[in-house]
């Protein structure tokens, strides 16, 4: 397995546009789950989970370095 080597200075994610990146999926049990998808849609999926008191924005500094992956952030 080869991983793409990210730039040492990846471009940060625009905080002002973060809300516009959110998508919602309705699960079979009626629960609606909001998530953000970043990176390469054909890449290996990578799920980033935040802590109880955090939100998906906690990953905005790390996510640009994972651009070779399909990054999913609930």
Beta strands, then each sheet from edge to edge (+ up, - down):
strand 1: 22-26
strand 2: 32-39
strand 3: 45-48
strand 4: 70-73
sheet 1: 1+ 2- 4+ 3+
end
